[in-house]
């Protein structure tokens, strides 16, 4: 099996995190709980990325996509706190 499927899965996790976090922030712009929900969502998505990377450690494309998605998720989760 090639590494394209897990690489796509990593990028889809990033996209799902973006849409969920953005939707939470739009629905409840001033709620303090949204910041913590966004952080929890980010940690859950990072755990999924770790599972994807652990399942396919030898493919360079999976490593690159997972690291890119992890940086994006971390950045979006930190921005959501402020």
C-alpha angles and dihedrals in degrees: 000000000000124000096246097092096054090041090054090046090055092052091046090054088054091049092048090050091050094051094044094047093044091048092051092050092048095046095048108020099169101033115117091208091065091067091055092044089052091050091049091048089051093051091049091051091048089053090053090050090051089053091050091050093046091051094053109024099153102059114093093204090055091050092049095046093045094050092047091050092046092053091048093049093046091049094048092047093051093048089050090061093063 
